[in-house]
Structures are given as structure tokens and as C-alpha cells.
Amino acid sequence: MPRPVDLLARLGIRLPLIQAPMAGVSTPALAAVVSNAGGLGSLGIGPSPVTQARQMIEQTRALTDRPFNINVFCHAPAQPDPALEAAWLEHLRPLFREIGAAEPSALKVGYPSFVEDEAMLEMLLEQRPAVVSFHFGLPSADALRALRQAGICLLASATSLEEARLIEQAGLDGIVAQGIEAGGHRGIFNPDGNDEQLSTAVLVRLLTSRCRLPVIAAGGIMDGQGIRAMLDLGAAAAQLGTAFILCPESSANEGYRQMLASPRAGHTRLTAAISGRPARGLLNRLIEHSSAADSPCPAGYPMAYDAAKQLHAAASQQGIQEFAAHWAGMGAPLARALPASELVVRLMEECGWP
């Protein structure tokens, strides 16, 4: 069984702590602070154009000389369905009208999957970040081979033993075991398949007992005690996302911060209604409306996300935050508004890490 130090050495870090990528929330400043403190900072570039992704990497490099992680989305390429999308827009029409906005006439794909984005792959091979991680699945064997030959450490999210075995067979360096408690998008490879919705603790024990690769625990971990529990269960490190949202270095807006710091943080929901893929966020009007018994099937990913983003953009101009994607895990009430450097120190003190 791989020892924790083996993974830490491979990642080039001294603390068993990874800041989750959190596309749209993580920033070069946040990633750099975590990496400078001895953990692994991360950037989520899944929805970013290549030019913007390159700039994020360069900005992070200007702030740290330590390793950091770049995360990409490996979902099946979008399959537009005009009838499904029209039905979804019709379902959302009352919400658009409520705020005095017209619903869009059509939905855009928005961004490609990494599995078909040759330009993004070439950029990563040019930039050579220390770590690249995959969410929603895996890229081609050729892409993995090229990244590995570039000396990049490779990680991928798994929500089940079956997915973990695919990651192991593909020759990656580690598995991010994402439990059902996790905030943001669930990394399940096939969202239409069976999902046992295993807890982080159960998934970590299952993978550490059945897989050869080191396991990184992710989902519902908010403090050092949670990190210690996962290490005791056999994880080599823990990945925390929601715990870092209230840090001043994150790009979460004021409405997001207020929601996360309020009693509403105690109410999250796993739903495909916002983006078209299962994701956990703070319960709001959009989720409630789209979870009604008579709701149609959401448009596919990421077309449904385009609708949600347009609805939120129109509502936010009026100061309404009820239609936003405020991603958060089940441990959200434990979030602390601390500078990231202080949070890392606090986490390791609580964990008892030497």
C-alpha cells in the first residue's frame, strides 16, 4: 500500500492538503498561497478559453515557485437537443419573467470538453504545470501519454470503485475519492448510470483496500479533524474546496459569501437542474423550482448551465442572488472566513500534522 509520503513527494508538497480546483472560485492568488504554505493549490480551467487558462497559469507562477494543480473537465462532448432545450427554457420562463427578463431563444454549448480540446492540451504541454487533474472522466490514452512524458503528475476524480479502477488502469498517479458530501460538480463518469452515492469515508476505505494507487479524500472535509479522520482511514491527503470559499483570496462574490456565512449554509442539494450534471450547491429558488415533481428533464451539460448563467446575470443586476450556482458541500456551515495562509496553518494544527 502506498504511504502518504510517497504521494506528497510525487506532488512536491509537504502537507497532505490540496485546495480543490473550484472553477470560477479558485484564483491564482488562492492557489499560490496554499502552495507557498506547503499544500497543493489548484486552478479549475474547465470552462476557460485557452488564452485565459494560460494567463491563469502564468499569474500563479508569478506568485509561487511551488507546484500547483490544473484541473480540466473530461465530460462526454455536448450533444445539443433542441427539443429538450426548448422544454427546459419553457420551464424556466416564469423565473425570467419574474425578474422582468426575456428567456433566451436558444442555448449555447459554452465550452468544449478537454477530450476534444487539442488547443488546451497543447497549452498544457507547453506550460507543463506540476500537476494536472481530470474531472468527469479521462482523456484519451494519447493525451495521457503526452502529459506523462512531459513529466506532469496526473490525478483524476472517482466516485466509485469502478471509476477508480479505470483511473488505475490508465496509469495515473493518484485517485481523488469524491464522496457524496462534496460541493460542486459530482465527478461521476456517466451521470446517466447508477450512482451508489458513497460517502467520502466509505469510498476512501473501499479504494484504499482495493486499489494500488494513493487515494486523496474529497467531500465534506472542513477542518483538521476531518483531515485527520481521512488520513486515519488510509487516505494519503485530503482535498478541501468549500473550506476555502470564504478566504479573501477566492473570487466568490459578496452574495455567495453572505449565503455561505448564513444559516442557509446548512441546506445543500445535489441537483442537475443548474448545469445539466449532478452538482451540490446551496438550496435556492432555481433549485426548488427545477426540483418540482412536474419539472422536465434539464437540458444537457453544459447547455443547461448557459440558461442558469443568463438567469443569474439578469437577476444579479437587481441584487437577487436566488438563481446563482452557489456550490457548497455538506460541511458548509463549518466554513471560516480566514486568509488562506491562516486557514492552512489552522487546518494542520487541528490535524496534528508534524
GUSERO-795313 format. One record per residue (C-alpha): residue number from 1; residue in one letter; y, z, x negated. Coordinates in Angstrom, 3 decimals, always signed. Each point is the difference from the previous one (the first is absolute). Example, Ala and Ser with C-alpha at 12.3 -4.5 7.8 and 13.67 -1.06 7.14 Angstrom:
<site 1, 'A', <-4.500, +7.800, -12.300>>;
<site 2, 'S', <+3.440, -0.660, -1.370>>;
# end
This chain:
<site 1, 'M', <+0.000, +0.000, +0.000>>;
<site 2, 'P', <+3.389, -0.974, -1.472>>;
<site 3, 'R', <+2.119, +2.981, -0.999>>;
<site 4, 'P', <+3.626, +0.324, +1.210>>;
<site 5, 'V', <+1.268, -0.401, -3.556>>;
<site 6, 'D', <-1.671, -3.418, -0.209>>;
<site 7, 'L', <+2.119, -1.404, +2.816>>;
<site 8, 'L', <+3.173, +1.692, -1.198>>;
<site 9, 'A', <-0.491, -1.490, -3.454>>;
<site 10, 'R', <-0.647, -3.439, +1.481>>;
<site 11, 'L', <+3.169, +0.265, +2.099>>;
<site 12, 'G', <+1.965, +1.384, -2.945>>;
<site 13, 'I', <+1.138, +3.139, +1.840>>;
<site 14, 'R', <-0.439, +3.734, -0.606>>;
<site 15, 'L', <+0.201, +1.310, +3.583>>;
<site 16, 'P', <-2.552, -0.720, +2.764>>;
<site 17, 'L', <+2.815, -1.155, +2.262>>;
<site 18, 'I', <+0.849, -3.441, +1.384>>;
<site 19, 'Q', <+3.051, -0.649, +2.149>>;
<site 20, 'A', <-1.137, -2.371, +2.747>>;
<site 21, 'P', <+1.549, -3.497, -0.033>>;
<site 22, 'M', <+1.609, +0.200, +3.488>>;
<site 23, 'A', <+1.501, -3.488, +0.288>>;
<site 24, 'G', <+3.547, +0.290, +1.283>>;
<site 25, 'V', <+0.327, +3.673, -0.989>>;
<site 26, 'S', <-1.002, +0.267, -3.648>>;
<site 27, 'T', <+2.675, -1.086, -2.474>>;
<site 28, 'P', <+0.243, -0.638, -3.736>>;
<site 29, 'A', <+1.825, +3.332, -0.291>>;
<site 30, 'L', <-2.771, +1.913, +1.787>>;
<site 31, 'A', <-2.804, -1.691, -1.906>>;
<site 32, 'A', <+1.740, +0.565, -3.339>>;
<site 33, 'V', <+0.614, +3.705, +0.633>>;
<site 34, 'V', <-3.646, +0.597, +0.891>>;
<site 35, 'S', <-1.225, -1.968, -3.011>>;
<site 36, 'N', <+2.430, +1.762, -2.345>>;
<site 37, 'A', <-1.312, +3.322, +1.313>>;
<site 38, 'G', <-3.572, -0.918, -0.995>>;
<site 39, 'G', <-1.347, -1.426, +3.249>>;
<site 40, 'L', <-0.350, -3.603, +1.100>>;
<site 41, 'G', <+2.983, -1.382, +1.888>>;
<site 42, 'S', <-0.624, -2.945, +2.292>>;
<site 43, 'L', <+1.810, -2.910, +1.619>>;
<site 44, 'G', <-1.213, -1.832, +3.099>>;
<site 45, 'I', <+0.883, -3.696, -0.281>>;
<site 46, 'G', <-2.273, -1.302, +2.779>>;
<site 47, 'P', <+2.851, -1.227, +2.233>>;
<site 48, 'S', <+2.352, -0.933, -2.848>>;
<site 49, 'P', <+0.877, -3.510, -1.174>>;
<site 50, 'V', <-1.022, -0.687, -3.595>>;
<site 51, 'T', <+3.574, +0.124, -1.289>>;
<site 52, 'Q', <+0.622, +3.400, +1.573>>;
<site 53, 'A', <-3.350, +1.331, -1.223>>;
<site 54, 'R', <+0.806, -1.058, -3.562>>;
<site 55, 'Q', <+3.380, +1.709, +0.204>>;
<site 56, 'M', <-1.635, +3.232, +1.212>>;
<site 57, 'I', <-2.378, -0.019, -2.947>>;
<site 58, 'E', <+2.813, -0.690, -2.461>>;
<site 59, 'Q', <+2.168, +2.731, +1.542>>;
<site 60, 'T', <-2.850, +2.491, -0.323>>;
<site 61, 'R', <-0.595, -0.987, -3.626>>;
<site 62, 'A', <+3.669, +0.678, -0.704>>;
<site 63, 'L', <-0.532, +3.579, +1.224>>;
<site 64, 'T', <-3.339, +0.866, -1.581>>;
<site 65, 'D', <-2.261, -1.038, -2.846>>;
<site 66, 'R', <-2.960, +1.648, +1.721>>;
<site 67, 'P', <-2.713, -1.793, +2.046>>;
<site 68, 'F', <+0.621, -0.703, +3.668>>;
<site 69, 'N', <-1.947, -1.658, +2.800>>;
<site 70, 'I', <+0.768, -3.205, +1.921>>;
<site 71, 'N', <-1.682, -0.276, +3.407>>;
<site 72, 'V', <-0.684, -3.251, +1.870>>;
<site 73, 'F', <-1.437, -0.829, +3.446>>;
<site 74, 'C', <-3.284, -1.918, +0.146>>;
<site 75, 'H', <-0.317, -0.501, +3.761>>;
<site 76, 'A', <-1.633, -3.095, +1.440>>;
<site 77, 'P', <+2.678, -2.719, +0.190>>;
<site 78, 'A', <+1.937, +0.115, +3.262>>;
<site 79, 'Q', <-1.351, -2.043, +2.904>>;
<site 80, 'P', <+2.852, -0.711, +2.426>>;
<site 81, 'D', <-0.972, +0.038, +3.679>>;
<site 82, 'P', <+2.917, -1.188, +2.153>>;
<site 83, 'A', <-1.563, +1.226, +3.257>>;
<site 84, 'L', <-0.723, +3.466, -1.379>>;
<site 85, 'E', <+3.451, +0.235, -1.549>>;
<site 86, 'A', <+1.699, -1.096, +3.220>>;
<site 87, 'A', <-1.894, +2.661, +1.956>>;
<site 88, 'W', <+1.029, +2.624, -2.532>>;
<site 89, 'L', <+3.654, -0.985, +0.168>>;
<site 90, 'E', <-0.176, +0.144, +3.787>>;
<site 91, 'H', <-1.391, +3.525, -0.307>>;
<site 92, 'L', <+2.911, +0.992, -2.239>>;
<site 93, 'R', <+2.618, -1.695, +2.186>>;
<site 94, 'P', <+0.941, +3.240, +1.886>>;
<site 95, 'L', <+0.759, +1.748, -3.310>>;
<site 96, 'F', <+2.220, -2.843, -1.214>>;
<site 97, 'R', <+1.805, -0.045, +3.334>>;
<site 98, 'E', <+0.420, +3.770, -0.063>>;
<site 99, 'I', <+2.195, -0.330, -3.079>>;
<site 100, 'G', <+1.721, -3.141, +1.226>>;
<site 101, 'A', <-1.719, -2.372, -2.421>>;
<site 102, 'A', <-1.880, -3.222, +0.624>>;
<site 103, 'E', <-3.591, -0.093, -1.142>>;
<site 104, 'P', <-0.803, -2.669, -2.603>>;
<site 105, 'S', <-1.393, -3.290, +1.244>>;
<site 106, 'A', <-2.669, -0.067, -2.717>>;
<site 107, 'L', <-1.394, +2.193, -2.772>>;
<site 108, 'K', <-0.066, -0.742, -3.734>>;
<site 109, 'V', <-2.831, +0.711, -2.410>>;
<site 110, 'G', <+2.525, +1.570, -2.349>>;
<site 111, 'Y', <-1.958, +0.243, -3.228>>;
<site 112, 'P', <-3.252, -1.381, -1.407>>;
<site 113, 'S', <-3.089, +1.928, -1.028>>;
<site 114, 'F', <-0.531, +0.486, -3.726>>;
<site 115, 'V', <-3.329, -1.819, +0.381>>;
<site 116, 'E', <+1.942, -3.267, +0.456>>;
<site 117, 'D', <+3.175, +0.785, -1.940>>;
<site 118, 'E', <-0.413, -1.737, -3.352>>;
<site 119, 'A', <+3.652, +0.568, -0.905>>;
<site 120, 'M', <-0.373, +3.777, +0.359>>;
<site 121, 'L', <-3.144, -0.032, -2.139>>;
<site 122, 'E', <+1.768, -1.998, -2.710>>;
<site 123, 'M', <+2.911, +2.435, +0.067>>;
<site 124, 'L', <-2.343, +2.968, -0.464>>;
<site 125, 'L', <-1.773, -1.728, -2.875>>;
<site 126, 'E', <+3.405, -0.625, -1.567>>;
<site 127, 'Q', <+1.274, +3.560, +0.539>>;
<site 128, 'R', <-3.314, +1.762, -0.716>>;
<site 129, 'P', <+0.610, +3.342, +1.713>>;
<site 130, 'A', <-2.368, +2.713, -1.188>>;
<site 131, 'V', <-1.682, +0.321, +3.400>>;
<site 132, 'V', <-0.431, -2.306, +3.007>>;
<site 133, 'S', <-1.531, +1.271, +3.233>>;
<site 134, 'F', <-1.229, -1.812, +3.091>>;
<site 135, 'H', <+0.236, +0.920, +3.678>>;
<site 136, 'F', <-1.854, -1.574, +2.970>>;
<site 137, 'G', <-2.650, -1.555, -2.232>>;
<site 138, 'L', <-0.437, -1.793, -3.303>>;
<site 139, 'P', <+1.326, -3.234, -1.487>>;
<site 140, 'S', <-2.262, -2.721, -1.381>>;
<site 141, 'A', <-2.307, +0.552, -2.952>>;
<site 142, 'D', <+2.169, -2.419, -2.009>>;
<site 143, 'A', <+3.141, +2.055, +0.702>>;
<site 144, 'L', <-1.783, +3.226, -0.936>>;
<site 145, 'R', <-1.278, -1.575, -3.210>>;
<site 146, 'A', <+3.474, -1.169, -0.975>>;
<site 147, 'L', <+1.572, +3.393, +0.657>>;
<site 148, 'R', <-2.781, +1.769, -1.888>>;
<site 149, 'Q', <+0.354, -2.338, -2.971>>;
<site 150, 'A', <+3.712, +0.843, -0.023>>;
<site 151, 'G', <-0.979, +3.612, -0.677>>;
<site 152, 'I', <+1.056, +1.278, +3.425>>;
<site 153, 'C', <-1.767, +3.010, +1.534>>;
<site 154, 'L', <-1.186, -0.896, +3.519>>;
<site 155, 'L', <-0.336, +2.283, +3.037>>;
<site 156, 'A', <-0.710, -0.689, +3.677>>;
<site 157, 'S', <+0.010, +1.976, +3.243>>;
<site 158, 'A', <-3.210, +0.685, +1.908>>;
<site 159, 'T', <-0.444, +1.640, +3.393>>;
<site 160, 'S', <-3.809, -0.035, -0.090>>;
<site 161, 'L', <-2.979, +0.010, -2.338>>;
<site 162, 'E', <-0.575, -3.697, +0.722>>;
<site 163, 'E', <+3.501, -0.909, -1.166>>;
<site 164, 'A', <-0.347, +2.246, -3.041>>;
<site 165, 'R', <-3.170, -1.800, -1.001>>;
<site 166, 'L', <+1.783, -3.356, +0.216>>;
<site 167, 'I', <+2.714, +1.381, -2.273>>;
<site 168, 'E', <-2.624, +1.257, -2.438>>;
<site 169, 'Q', <-1.863, -3.320, +0.023>>;
<site 170, 'A', <+3.278, -1.805, -0.739>>;
<site 171, 'G', <+0.345, +1.972, -3.246>>;
<site 172, 'L', <+3.185, +1.935, +0.689>>;
<site 173, 'D', <+0.981, +3.217, -1.790>>;
<site 174, 'G', <+0.351, +2.407, +2.904>>;
<site 175, 'I', <-0.202, +0.475, +3.767>>;
<site 176, 'V', <+2.783, +1.439, +2.154>>;
<site 177, 'A', <-1.871, +1.854, +2.770>>;
<site 178, 'Q', <+2.343, -0.240, +2.979>>;
<site 179, 'G', <-0.840, +2.501, +2.716>>;
<site 180, 'I', <+1.018, -0.255, +3.632>>;
<site 181, 'E', <+2.796, +2.549, -0.572>>;
<site 182, 'A', <+1.974, -2.453, -2.132>>;
<site 183, 'G', <+3.391, -1.286, +1.061>>;
<site 184, 'G', <+0.916, -3.665, -0.017>>;
<site 185, 'H', <-2.440, -2.875, +0.222>>;
<site 186, 'R', <-3.687, +0.725, +0.031>>;
<site 187, 'G', <-1.630, -1.937, -2.806>>;
<site 188, 'I', <-3.050, -1.057, +1.982>>;
<site 189, 'F', <-1.178, -3.436, -1.135>>;
<site 190, 'N', <-0.845, -1.251, +3.505>>;
<site 191, 'P', <+2.165, +1.652, +2.659>>;
<site 192, 'D', <-2.194, -1.527, +2.728>>;
<site 193, 'G', <-3.135, +1.590, -1.433>>;
<site 194, 'N', <-1.453, +3.442, +0.519>>;
<site 195, 'D', <+2.104, +2.848, -1.401>>;
<site 196, 'E', <-1.645, +3.401, -0.318>>;
<site 197, 'Q', <+3.468, +1.479, -0.672>>;
<site 198, 'L', <-1.326, +2.375, -2.646>>;
<site 199, 'S', <+2.179, +2.879, -1.139>>;
<site 200, 'T', <+1.249, -0.011, -3.573>>;
<site 201, 'A', <-2.278, +2.895, -0.946>>;
<site 202, 'V', <-3.139, -1.609, +1.451>>;
<site 203, 'L', <+0.817, -3.391, -1.525>>;
<site 204, 'V', <+0.660, +1.520, -3.428>>;
<site 205, 'R', <-3.326, +1.852, +0.004>>;
<site 206, 'L', <-1.837, -3.076, +1.226>>;
<site 207, 'L', <+1.484, -2.281, -2.642>>;
<site 208, 'T', <-0.267, +2.449, -2.898>>;
<site 209, 'S', <-3.678, +0.507, +0.796>>;
<site 210, 'R', <-0.868, -3.663, +0.546>>;
<site 211, 'C', <+2.309, -1.976, -2.311>>;
<site 212, 'R', <+0.333, -0.219, -3.778>>;
<site 213, 'L', <+3.741, -0.693, -0.038>>;
<site 214, 'P', <+2.556, +2.830, -0.065>>;
<site 215, 'V', <+1.442, +0.832, +3.414>>;
<site 216, 'I', <+3.648, +0.660, +0.885>>;
<site 217, 'A', <+0.472, +2.055, +3.175>>;
<site 218, 'A', <+2.660, -1.218, +2.454>>;
<site 219, 'G', <+0.962, +1.201, +3.454>>;
<site 220, 'G', <+1.587, +3.200, +1.291>>;
<site 221, 'I', <+0.561, +1.515, -3.452>>;
<site 222, 'M', <+3.423, +1.640, -0.094>>;
<site 223, 'D', <-0.109, +2.837, -2.521>>;
<site 224, 'G', <-1.705, +1.209, -3.135>>;
<site 225, 'Q', <-2.588, +1.928, +1.969>>;
<site 226, 'G', <-1.020, -3.274, +1.624>>;
<site 227, 'I', <-0.213, -1.704, -3.377>>;
<site 228, 'R', <-2.162, +2.836, -1.349>>;
<site 229, 'A', <-2.319, -0.245, +3.005>>;
<site 230, 'M', <-0.530, -3.710, -0.639>>;
<site 231, 'L', <-0.618, +0.539, -3.712>>;
<site 232, 'D', <-2.534, +2.681, +0.872>>;
<site 233, 'L', <-1.741, -2.508, +2.291>>;
<site 234, 'G', <-0.388, -2.368, -2.938>>;
<site 235, 'A', <+3.110, -2.187, +0.145>>;
<site 236, 'A', <+1.476, -0.990, -3.358>>;
<site 237, 'A', <+3.561, -0.002, +1.410>>;
<site 238, 'A', <+1.937, +0.171, +3.256>>;
<site 239, 'Q', <+2.398, -2.549, +1.474>>;
<site 240, 'L', <+2.895, +1.397, +2.067>>;
<site 241, 'G', <+2.379, -2.073, +2.102>>;
<site 242, 'T', <+1.599, +1.919, +2.860>>;
<site 243, 'A', <+0.663, +2.897, -2.393>>;
<site 244, 'F', <+2.514, -2.195, -1.882>>;
<site 245, 'I', <+1.911, -1.503, +2.958>>;
<site 246, 'L', <+2.615, +2.782, +0.171>>;
<site 247, 'C', <+0.723, -0.274, -3.720>>;
<site 248, 'P', <+3.534, -1.332, -0.574>>;
<site 249, 'E', <-1.466, -2.780, -2.164>>;
<site 250, 'S', <-1.843, -1.583, +2.952>>;
<site 251, 'S', <+1.730, -2.676, +2.080>>;
<site 252, 'A', <-0.756, +1.686, +3.340>>;
<site 253, 'N', <+3.112, -0.203, +2.184>>;
<site 254, 'E', <+1.670, +2.991, +1.621>>;
<site 255, 'G', <-1.724, -0.521, +3.340>>;
<site 256, 'Y', <-3.423, +0.000, -1.676>>;
<site 257, 'R', <+0.871, +3.140, -1.948>>;
<site 258, 'Q', <+1.232, +1.829, +3.087>>;
<site 259, 'M', <-3.160, -0.871, +1.920>>;
<site 260, 'L', <-2.246, +1.130, -2.847>>;
<site 261, 'A', <+1.918, +3.271, -0.375>>;
<site 262, 'S', <-0.164, +0.746, +3.739>>;
<site 263, 'P', <-2.770, +1.380, +2.248>>;
<site 264, 'R', <-0.889, -3.621, +0.805>>;
<site 265, 'A', <-1.679, -0.190, -3.412>>;
<site 266, 'G', <-2.917, +1.815, +1.634>>;
<site 267, 'H', <-0.795, -2.995, +2.202>>;
<site 268, 'T', <-1.411, -3.120, -1.656>>;
<site 269, 'R', <-2.016, -2.836, +1.476>>;
<site 270, 'L', <-2.321, -2.592, -1.518>>;
<site 271, 'T', <+0.871, -3.277, +1.695>>;
<site 272, 'A', <+0.039, -3.756, -0.489>>;
<site 273, 'A', <+2.935, -0.305, +2.393>>;
<site 274, 'I', <+2.697, -0.160, -2.668>>;
<site 275, 'S', <-1.383, -2.445, -2.553>>;
<site 276, 'G', <-3.218, -1.430, +1.422>>;
<site 277, 'R', <-2.198, +2.099, -2.320>>;
<site 278, 'P', <-0.900, +3.700, +0.379>>;
<site 279, 'A', <+2.671, +2.212, -1.544>>;
<site 280, 'R', <+0.995, +3.650, +0.456>>;
<site 281, 'G', <+3.588, +0.888, +0.769>>;
<site 282, 'L', <+2.162, +2.493, +1.821>>;
<site 283, 'L', <-0.432, -0.343, +3.756>>;
<site 284, 'N', <+2.932, -1.809, +1.625>>;
<site 285, 'R', <+0.923, -2.116, +3.016>>;
<site 286, 'L', <-1.401, -3.212, -1.449>>;
<site 287, 'I', <-3.389, +1.577, -0.653>>;
<site 288, 'E', <-0.084, +1.688, +3.406>>;
<site 289, 'H', <+0.991, -3.204, +1.812>>;
<site 290, 'S', <-2.563, -2.064, -1.868>>;
<site 291, 'S', <-2.792, +2.537, +0.428>>;
<site 292, 'A', <+0.149, -0.023, +3.796>>;
<site 293, 'A', <-3.272, -0.804, +1.741>>;
<site 294, 'D', <+1.243, -3.396, +1.205>>;
<site 295, 'S', <+1.337, -1.099, -3.385>>;
<site 296, 'P', <-1.227, -3.363, -1.290>>;
<site 297, 'C', <-1.544, -0.414, -3.425>>;
<site 298, 'P', <+2.758, -0.013, -2.638>>;
<site 299, 'A', <+0.847, -3.225, -1.758>>;
<site 300, 'G', <-1.786, -0.440, -3.309>>;
<site 301, 'Y', <+1.135, +1.411, -3.328>>;
<site 302, 'P', <+2.700, -0.433, -1.161>>;
<site 303, 'M', <+1.428, -1.903, +3.013>>;
<site 304, 'A', <+0.105, +3.172, +2.116>>;
<site 305, 'Y', <+1.937, +1.615, -2.843>>;
<site 306, 'D', <+2.655, -2.701, +0.333>>;
<site 307, 'A', <+0.514, +0.962, +3.648>>;
<site 308, 'A', <+0.222, +3.721, -0.834>>;
<site 309, 'K', <+2.462, -0.599, -2.817>>;
<site 310, 'Q', <+2.266, -2.088, +2.218>>;
<site 311, 'L', <-0.131, +2.638, +2.737>>;
<site 312, 'H', <+0.817, +2.771, -2.455>>;
<site 313, 'A', <+2.813, -2.001, -1.610>>;
<site 314, 'A', <+1.690, -0.485, +3.359>>;
<site 315, 'A', <-0.541, +3.632, +1.061>>;
<site 316, 'S', <+1.166, +1.503, -3.296>>;
<site 317, 'Q', <+3.383, -1.686, +0.396>>;
<site 318, 'Q', <+0.449, +2.342, +2.973>>;
<site 319, 'G', <-1.287, +3.023, -1.906>>;
<site 320, 'I', <-3.396, -0.118, +1.769>>;
<site 321, 'Q', <-2.980, +0.819, -2.230>>;
<site 322, 'E', <-2.725, -0.041, +2.676>>;
<site 323, 'F', <-1.399, -3.398, -0.955>>;
<site 324, 'A', <-0.323, +0.439, -3.771>>;
<site 325, 'A', <-3.107, +0.001, -2.175>>;
<site 326, 'H', <+0.300, +3.578, -1.228>>;
<site 327, 'W', <-3.314, +0.105, -1.843>>;
<site 328, 'A', <-1.318, +3.508, -0.638>>;
<site 329, 'G', <-3.332, +1.745, -0.450>>;
<site 330, 'M', <-1.474, +2.927, +1.915>>;
<site 331, 'G', <+1.424, +2.421, -2.556>>;
<site 332, 'A', <+3.579, -1.093, +0.746>>;
<site 333, 'P', <+1.222, +3.462, +1.116>>;
<site 334, 'L', <-0.607, +1.173, -3.580>>;
<site 335, 'A', <+2.459, -2.501, -1.523>>;
<site 336, 'R', <+2.617, +1.542, -2.296>>;
<site 337, 'A', <+3.467, -1.339, -0.794>>;
<site 338, 'L', <-0.087, +0.400, -3.783>>;
<site 339, 'P', <+0.992, -2.281, -2.858>>;
<site 340, 'A', <-3.127, -1.830, -1.101>>;
<site 341, 'S', <-0.031, +1.659, -3.425>>;
<site 342, 'E', <+0.090, +3.451, +1.591>>;
<site 343, 'L', <-2.671, -0.963, +2.506>>;
<site 344, 'V', <-2.371, -1.134, -2.745>>;
<site 345, 'V', <+0.478, +3.298, -1.864>>;
<site 346, 'R', <-0.551, +1.966, +3.216>>;
<site 347, 'L', <-3.129, -1.959, +0.871>>;
<site 348, 'M', <-1.566, +0.593, -3.390>>;
<site 349, 'E', <+0.883, +3.707, +0.052>>;
<site 350, 'E', <-1.602, +0.361, +3.410>>;
<site 351, 'C', <-2.995, -1.979, -1.187>>;
<site 352, 'G', <-0.442, +2.149, -3.088>>;
<site 353, 'W', <-0.249, -3.075, -2.215>>;
<site 354, 'P', <+0.136, +0.933, -3.685>>;
# end
